Amino acid sequence: MSEQKNRKLIPSQGGILNDFATRVKLIFRLLADSRINPLIKLLPVGALLYLIIPDLIVGPVDDALVIWLGSFLFVELCPPEIVQEHLAALNQMIPEPWKEPREAGGEVIEGEFWEKKD
């Protein structure tokens, strides 16, 4: 039981939008993976279908809750080793040199800015 509590599938890498984008990409990759049970794949698809079907409770809160719950349960029910494999592939696809601080004395490229005046 304690193993379940300590398990975190998606480590935070900064920013809410970055985490959201990573989660969406992960879900699409898992949906395309043939090793995932087709019944589990119905969770995010069903959550999206919920947006199309008229619901009883008016408002966006219930829609957001159903989509979040469907995507959360989908990732949690997928085998952890497959999720980790896809996360590692996602993290390797996007190089992040902009996060590393530059050292002083690096290459400087000089240029001129020409402003067009009418």
N, C-alpha and C positions, 0 to 999 in steps of 0.2 A: 504494500500500500504506500509506503514512503517513497518507493521508486516512482510511482505515478505522480506524486506531489512535486518531486524535484525535477521532473522531466519538462523541459521547455523546448518546443520544437522550432520556434522561430525566434532567434536571439535578436534583440533590438540593436539596430545599426545606426540609429539616429533618426530623427524626424518622423512624424506621423505619416506624411505622404510617402516617404521612402519605405516605411514598413507596410503601408497599404499596397503600394505598387509591387513589392516583393511577394506579398500574400496573394495578390491577383495572379501574378505570373506563376507562382507555385501551384495554385489551383488549376490553371490551364494546363500546366505540364502534367499534373497528376491525372487530370481528366483524359489526357492523351496516352497515358501509360497503360499498357495492356495488362500489367501485373496487378492493377487495382481491381477489386471486385466491382462488377457492373452495378450491383445493387447499391453500393456505397456512392457510386457516381451519380445516383439519382438525387442525393441530398442537395448539392448546389444547383442542379438543374431544376429541381422542385422549388427551391427557394426563389429562383428567378421567375419561374412560372407564377409564383404567388403575386408578383407585381402585375401580371396581366389579368389575372382573375379578380373580379370585383370582390372586395372583402367586406366584412361586416363592420369592422372598426374603422372609422374615418380618420385619416391622418397618416403622415409619413413615419411616425415612430414605430408602429407595428410592422411596416414593411422593412424598415432598417433592421429591426430586431430579428425578423425571420431570415433575412439575408445574412446577417452576422452569425446567427445560430447555425444556419445551414452550412456556411463556409467553415466555421469553427469545428463543428462535428465532423465534417468531411475530412479535414486535415488530421484531426485527432484519431479518427477511425482507420486512416490509412496506415500501413505498416511503417513504423518509425525509420527503419533503414532506407526505405524508398524515399521518404520525405527528406531525410538527411542527404541522400544522393542528389536529389533535385535541387535542394538548397545550395549544396556545394557547387553544382553546375551553374546556378544563377549567380553566385558570388564570384565565380571565376570569369563569367562572361563580361562583367562590367569592371574594367580597370578603374581604379580610383586614385590616380596620381595627384589630383587636385586637393586631396585631403592631407597629403604629406607636405610638411613645411619645406620650402625651398631653402637651400643653403646660400649664403652670400657668395658672390663671386661667380654666379652661374652665367650662362651665355646671355648676352644682351643683344637684342635685335633693334636696330635703329630704323626709324621711318619718319615720314612726313605726313602730316594731315592737311589735305587740301579741301578747303571749304568752298563750295560753289556759291557764288554771290550772284543774285539776279539783278 
